[in-house]
């Protein structure tokens, strides 16, 4: 089973929920941190990294001796990542989405592929949790290709928990697509409700069952609960505002380790998700 933990906005406690859920289950769990622009789950799970690889994506390389400047490569590219200007073919690798279309339509077989660095992928383990995360190269504009490479490490024989990036754009879709359940984490504020609605819209398009965790549930207003009831979205857990939670987070400590009574609550959360998926 794949559980993707997501949120419409940053700062709702998404990583807190994902890491504590994984640590509560403990054994036979895989954790994928797909928030590759700013991964921080490792600060709480503390894996011992044993493997690292550089991730690349294919981009076009033009053999100008073969090229006849026909322009078909530029015509097929939806992102203007390769264009013919005068007597020159200019590939713009940072715009390339690695579809390979330009190579397919080239009548002279003048286009080949080379790798462009996306970032690195690191793997490790901690207390029975297999941990994988991606770290996007500084200056890299597109994170979905690296997210897909992180997700390529998904094991079918175990429970996989994905910490998705915040928001509702392409990186989030790449982290949620193909999951069995989406656990949305929000806060009971007008901003939280606004972005929750966007996140729910994305989940509905993907047609994946979802549930809700409300963090800092005893502050703000009742707008989130009213919306969840109206949309038929189950509220699976509420985490009240507690200084001890904030202190644990600031120290890189897990809630279930500092407040052991929460382990049972996260196990109940997992049980509810399993029942909904089953």
C-alpha positions as CSV (number, residue, x, y, z in Angstrom):
1,X,0.0,0.0,0.0
2,X,1.2,3.5,-0.8
3,X,0.1,6.4,1.4
4,X,1.0,9.9,0.2
5,X,0.9,12.6,2.8
6,X,0.2,15.9,1.3
7,X,-1.1,19.4,2.0
8,X,-2.3,22.4,0.1
9,X,0.2,24.7,1.8
10,X,3.4,24.6,3.7
11,X,3.7,24.7,7.4
12,X,0.6,22.5,8.2
13,X,2.6,19.7,9.8
14,X,2.7,17.3,6.8
15,X,6.2,16.0,7.6
16,X,5.4,15.7,11.3
17,X,2.4,13.5,10.4
18,X,4.3,11.4,7.8
19,X,7.4,10.8,10.0
20,X,5.5,9.9,13.1
21,X,3.2,7.6,11.2
22,X,6.2,5.8,9.8
23,X,7.9,5.5,13.1
24,X,4.8,4.3,14.9
25,X,4.4,1.4,12.4
26,X,8.1,0.7,12.7
27,X,8.9,-2.4,10.8
28,X,8.5,-3.3,7.1
29,X,7.9,0.4,6.2
30,X,9.5,2.4,3.4
31,X,9.6,6.2,3.6
32,X,10.1,8.3,0.5
33,X,10.8,12.0,1.0
34,X,9.6,13.5,-2.3
35,X,9.9,17.1,-1.1
36,X,13.1,17.2,-3.1
37,X,13.5,21.0,-3.1
38,X,13.8,21.1,0.7
39,X,13.8,17.5,2.1
40,X,13.8,17.5,5.9
41,X,12.3,14.1,7.0
42,X,15.8,12.8,7.5
43,X,16.2,15.3,10.4
44,X,13.6,13.4,12.3
45,X,14.1,9.7,11.2
46,X,17.9,10.0,11.3
47,X,18.7,7.3,8.7
48,X,22.2,5.9,8.2
49,X,22.7,6.6,4.5
50,X,24.4,3.7,2.7
51,X,23.8,4.5,-0.9
52,X,23.9,7.6,-3.1
53,X,23.5,8.1,-6.8
54,X,23.4,11.1,-9.2
55,X,20.1,11.3,-11.0
56,X,20.0,12.5,-14.5
57,X,17.3,13.1,-17.2
58,X,17.8,12.8,-21.0
59,X,18.1,16.0,-23.0
60,X,18.8,16.4,-26.8
61,X,22.2,16.7,-28.3
62,X,22.3,17.8,-32.0
63,X,24.9,16.6,-34.5
64,X,25.2,19.7,-36.7
65,X,26.9,17.7,-39.4
66,X,23.8,15.6,-40.0
67,X,21.2,18.4,-39.2
68,X,19.5,19.9,-42.3
69,X,17.7,22.7,-40.2
70,X,14.3,21.3,-41.2
71,X,12.8,22.5,-37.9
72,X,10.7,19.4,-37.2
73,X,12.3,19.1,-33.8
74,X,11.1,22.6,-32.8
75,X,7.6,22.0,-34.2
76,X,6.9,19.0,-32.0
77,X,8.4,20.5,-28.8
78,X,5.6,22.0,-26.7
79,X,8.0,23.7,-24.3
80,X,10.3,25.5,-26.9
81,X,13.2,23.5,-25.6
82,X,14.8,23.2,-29.0
83,X,14.5,25.8,-31.8
84,X,16.0,26.5,-35.2
85,X,17.4,30.0,-35.5
86,X,19.1,31.0,-38.7
87,X,21.7,28.4,-39.4
88,X,21.8,27.0,-35.9
89,X,19.8,24.6,-33.8
90,X,19.6,25.7,-30.2
91,X,18.6,23.2,-27.5
92,X,17.5,24.8,-24.1
93,X,18.2,21.9,-21.7
94,X,16.6,23.6,-18.7
95,X,13.3,23.7,-20.5
96,X,13.4,20.1,-21.8
97,X,10.8,17.7,-20.3
98,X,12.7,14.6,-21.7
99,X,9.9,13.3,-23.8
100,X,12.2,12.3,-26.7
101,X,9.9,13.7,-29.3
102,X,12.5,15.7,-31.1
103,X,14.7,12.6,-31.5
104,X,11.7,10.6,-32.9
105,X,10.8,13.1,-35.6
106,X,14.3,14.0,-36.8
107,X,14.5,12.6,-40.4
108,X,18.3,12.7,-40.4
109,X,18.8,10.9,-37.1
110,X,20.8,14.0,-36.0
111,X,19.5,14.1,-32.5
112,X,20.8,11.8,-29.7
113,X,20.4,12.1,-25.9
114,X,22.7,12.9,-23.1
115,X,22.1,13.2,-19.4
116,X,21.5,16.4,-17.5
117,X,22.0,16.2,-13.7
118,X,18.8,16.6,-11.6
119,X,20.2,16.0,-8.2
120,X,21.1,13.1,-6.0
121,X,19.2,10.2,-4.5
122,X,20.2,8.8,-1.1
123,X,19.1,5.6,0.6
124,X,19.5,4.4,4.2
125,X,17.6,2.9,7.1
126,X,16.6,3.7,10.6
127,X,14.9,1.5,13.2
128,X,13.4,-0.8,10.6
129,X,12.4,2.0,8.2
130,X,13.9,2.0,4.7
131,X,14.5,5.7,3.9
132,X,14.9,7.2,0.4
133,X,15.0,10.9,-0.5
134,X,16.0,13.1,-3.4
135,X,18.0,16.4,-3.2
136,X,17.4,18.7,-6.1
137,X,20.4,20.3,-7.8
138,X,20.8,24.0,-6.9
139,X,19.4,25.9,-9.9
140,X,17.4,23.0,-11.3
141,X,14.0,24.3,-12.4
142,X,12.0,21.1,-12.6
143,X,11.5,18.7,-9.6
144,X,9.0,16.2,-11.0
145,X,11.7,14.2,-12.9
146,X,13.7,13.7,-9.7
147,X,10.5,12.9,-7.8
148,X,9.7,10.2,-10.3
149,X,13.2,8.7,-9.8
150,X,12.7,8.7,-6.1
151,X,9.4,6.9,-6.5
152,X,11.0,4.4,-8.8
153,X,12.6,2.9,-5.6
154,X,9.1,2.0,-4.3
155,X,8.9,-1.6,-3.1
156,X,5.6,-3.5,-3.8
157,X,6.1,-5.9,-0.9
158,X,5.9,-3.3,1.8
159,X,4.0,-0.2,3.1
160,X,5.3,2.9,1.5
161,X,4.8,6.4,3.0
162,X,5.5,9.4,0.8
163,X,6.1,12.8,2.1
164,X,4.9,15.0,-0.8
165,X,5.8,18.6,-1.4
166,X,3.4,21.3,-0.3
167,X,1.0,22.9,-2.7
168,X,-1.0,21.5,-5.6
169,X,1.3,21.9,-8.6
170,X,3.2,19.4,-10.8
171,X,5.6,18.2,-8.0
172,X,2.6,17.3,-5.8
173,X,0.8,15.4,-8.6
174,X,4.0,13.5,-9.2
175,X,4.1,12.5,-5.5
176,X,0.4,11.5,-5.3
177,X,-0.2,9.8,-8.6
178,X,-0.5,6.0,-8.3
179,X,-0.9,6.2,-4.5
180,X,-3.6,4.1,-2.8
181,X,-4.5,6.8,-0.3
182,X,-3.9,10.5,0.1
183,X,-3.6,11.8,3.7
184,X,-4.2,15.5,3.6
185,X,-2.8,17.6,6.5
186,X,-4.3,21.0,7.1
187,X,-4.9,23.7,9.8
188,X,-8.2,25.3,10.9
189,X,-7.5,28.7,9.4
190,X,-8.9,30.6,6.4
191,X,-5.6,30.1,4.5
192,X,-5.6,26.4,5.5
193,X,-9.2,26.0,4.2
194,X,-8.5,27.8,1.0
195,X,-5.5,25.6,0.1
196,X,-7.2,22.5,1.3
197,X,-9.9,23.0,-1.3
198,X,-7.3,23.2,-4.0
199,X,-5.6,20.0,-2.7
200,X,-9.0,18.2,-2.6
201,X,-9.6,19.3,-6.2
202,X,-6.3,17.7,-7.3
203,X,-7.1,14.5,-5.4
204,X,-10.5,14.2,-6.9
205,X,-9.0,14.5,-10.4
206,X,-6.7,11.7,-9.6
207,X,-9.6,9.7,-8.2
208,X,-7.8,8.5,-5.1
209,X,-9.5,8.1,-1.7
210,X,-8.4,10.6,0.9
211,X,-8.8,11.5,4.6
212,X,-7.9,14.5,6.7
213,X,-5.6,15.3,9.6
214,X,-6.3,18.7,11.3
215,X,-3.2,20.0,13.0
216,X,-3.4,22.7,15.8
217,X,-7.1,21.7,15.8
218,X,-8.1,23.8,18.8
219,X,-7.2,27.1,17.3
220,X,-8.7,29.0,14.4
221,X,-12.3,28.3,13.4
222,X,-14.6,25.5,12.3
223,X,-14.5,26.2,8.6
224,X,-12.3,23.1,7.8
225,X,-14.5,20.7,9.7
226,X,-17.6,22.1,8.0
227,X,-16.0,21.8,4.6
228,X,-14.9,18.2,5.3
229,X,-18.4,17.2,6.4
230,X,-19.9,18.9,3.3
231,X,-17.5,17.1,1.0
232,X,-17.7,13.8,2.8
233,X,-14.0,13.7,3.7
234,X,-13.4,11.8,6.9
235,X,-11.4,13.6,9.6
236,X,-9.1,10.8,10.8
237,X,-7.0,12.6,13.4
238,X,-6.9,15.9,15.2
239,X,-3.7,17.2,16.8
240,X,-4.2,20.0,19.3
241,X,-1.9,23.0,19.7
242,X,0.7,21.9,22.2
243,X,3.9,23.6,23.1
244,X,5.6,20.2,23.6
245,X,4.9,19.3,20.0
246,X,6.6,22.5,18.8
247,X,9.5,21.9,21.1
248,X,10.0,18.4,19.8
249,X,9.9,19.6,16.2
250,X,12.4,22.3,16.8
251,X,14.8,19.7,18.2
252,X,14.4,17.2,15.4
253,X,12.5,14.8,17.7
254,X,9.5,12.8,16.9
255,X,6.2,13.3,18.7
256,X,5.7,9.6,19.3
257,X,9.1,9.4,21.0
258,X,8.6,12.4,23.3
259,X,4.9,11.7,24.0
260,X,4.5,7.9,23.7
261,X,0.7,8.1,24.1
262,X,0.6,9.4,20.5
263,X,2.0,6.2,19.1
264,X,-1.3,4.4,19.7
265,X,-3.2,7.3,18.1
266,X,-1.0,7.1,14.9
267,X,-1.5,3.3,14.9
268,X,-5.3,4.0,15.0
269,X,-4.8,6.4,12.1
270,X,-3.0,3.7,10.1
271,X,-5.8,1.2,10.9
272,X,-8.5,3.6,9.6
273,X,-6.5,4.2,6.4
274,X,-6.1,0.4,5.9
275,X,-9.8,-0.2,6.4
276,X,-10.7,2.6,3.9
277,X,-8.3,1.2,1.3
278,X,-9.3,-2.4,1.9
